[in-house]
Amino acid sequence: MRVVFLGAPGVGKGTQAEKVVAEYQLAKISTGDLLRAAVRNQTPLGLEAKGHMDRGCLVPDSVVIGLVREKLTELSKSKGFVLDGFPRTVPQAEALSDVLDGQGIRLDRVINFRVSREEIIKRLSGRRSCPKCQATYHVDFAPSGDGTACDRCGELLVQRSDDQREAVEMRLKVYEEQTAPLISFYEQRQLLSHLNGAEPVEVVYQELVRTLSVYHAA
Ligand code: AMP
């Protein structure tokens, strides 16, 4: 199974990707996670990406495409995969098609998660994460036991710099301008399914599994 998860930040792509890769034993390629790891490890790529990420802007296509190309080449022959947060621009989608064509494989489906703007702002501004084990929480919907420390490893939770109000507004603007055009890109290729991401996590997941079972040949 080879799928792309599309949608604005905060629609739940990462949460659903975690669940689906565990159930179907797929590889998850999250460009956000790869970039955050590069920033933490202070690699040259991470140093280049950090400023863009903190402001809520996209990291340049050439950097992200290079990162994903490497991962896909490692993975795509052996396993299915979920791409979470990539592609985010039309040039990235074209580069993805080229890489997959080059390997003689194709996408089964692109899932577009839809959530209202107010709900996204609520979700992102209340999100807290663990800088050590990357677990995520929400101050209202999924707080940690004591509200300040990670339940898994005890580290003090932080708010991602790009989950602060100004960066969230910028990320939503960038999504509308640069990522939303991918909806028609994949619609034209008859690969797109829409899901209501505002439902509870388990309801969205059941709908996701149902959709994937329709399009993924057994
Ligand atoms: P995410 O965790 O997917 O919301 O990504 C966090 C940040 O990483 C984004 O706001 C961008 O700055 C950067 N990023 C992640 N994926 C991409 C991508 N495909 N293209 C460009 N920048 C990206």
Boltz pocket constraint, residues with backbone or C-beta under 6 A from the ligand:
constraints:
  - pocket:
      binder: B
      contacts: [[A, 9], [A, 31], [A, 32], [A, 33], [A, 35], [A, 49], [A, 52], [A, 53], [A, 54], [A, 56], [A, 57], [A, 58], [A, 59], [A, 60], [A, 61], [A, 64], [A, 84], [A, 85], [A, 86], [A, 87], [A, 88], [A, 89], [A, 92], [A, 162], [A, 171]]
      max_distance: 6.0
